[in-house]
Amino acid sequence: IVSFGPGVSTLDQRIQGFEEGMAELAPQAEIVTTRVGDFQTTTALNDTNDVLTAFPDVDGIFADALFSGLGAAQALSEQGRAGDPVLVSFDSSDVLEQAVRD
């Protein structure tokens, strides 16, 4: 999980919903880490790079906001790993949609 920042109730609820959904739909899946950023896309980029280094076989990344999704997508692209792992992000923009497709 790559979170955009702490203390925002909507982000907390998104993470809670993701965790509950994963527990129900994929109980064998393990959430290996949650990185909480500082409301900067660059931090989400760096956090995602750290996750990919620490857990190279990770199957998916959940980003709880547009800008954490943009940072995660950029990290995947820079590492040549677009599509592996799967990236799921909340919110949307044309730039994020294209980055997820790429």
N, C-alpha and C positions, 0 to 999 in steps of 0.2 A: 504494500500500500504506500503510495506517495501522496501525502497530504500537503495542501497549499500552506496551511498555517494552523496554529493552535487557537482554541477558545472560540471558534465560530460554530454556533449551534447547528447550522445547516450542514457544514462539513462533517461535524461529529455524527449527525444523523445519517449522512450518506455512508460513512464508514461503518456505522452500526448496522445499517441495512445490508451492506455488502457482506459483512461478517456473518450476519444471520442467514442471508441467502446462501452463502457458500456452505455453511454448516448444514443447512437443510438439503441443498441440491447436490453438493459434492462433499459429503462428510469425510471422505478420504483425503481431501486436499488440505494442505497445511499453509497457513499464512506465515511466511518465514520472517517477515519484518514489517514494521510500519515506520516510515520516515516522515517526520513532521517538519515542514519548512518554515520559512520566515516571510511568506507572502511575496517571494521573488521567483520568477520563472527560472533564473539561473540556478537557484538552490534546488529546484525540482530536477533540473538537468544533472547537477552534481550528485544529488541523492540517488537518482536512477542509475547513473554510472557506478556509484558505490554498490548499489544492489546487484547490478549485473556482474560486477567483479566478485563480490562476496558469494553470490548464488548464481553461477553461470548456467545452471540447468533450470532456472526458474521458468515456469510455464506461462505466467501471466502477471501483468501489472495493472493495478487499479489506481487511477488518479481521480481525486475527489473534486477537482475544479478545472476550469478551462486552462488556466495558466500552469497548473501542475501537469496537466495532460500535454501541453505544448512542450514543456521541459522534458518530460518522459519521451515524447515522440522524437525530439531532437537527439536525445541520448541514443535511442535505438537506431536512428538514422546514421549518426556519426560512427557507431560501432558496427554498422552493416548488418544490423539484426532486425530490421523492420519486418514485422509479422511474426517474429520468433524471439521473444515471447509475445503473446497477444497483449495488446494494450486496450484497456477499457477506460474511458474518461467521461466524467460528468461535464455538462455544459457543451457548447459547440461554437465553432466559428468556421468560416471557409478555410482558414489556414490550418486549423486542427483537423478538420475533415480530410483535407488533402494529405496532411502528414500521416494520419492513420492509414489512409489508402496506400501511401508510398511505403 
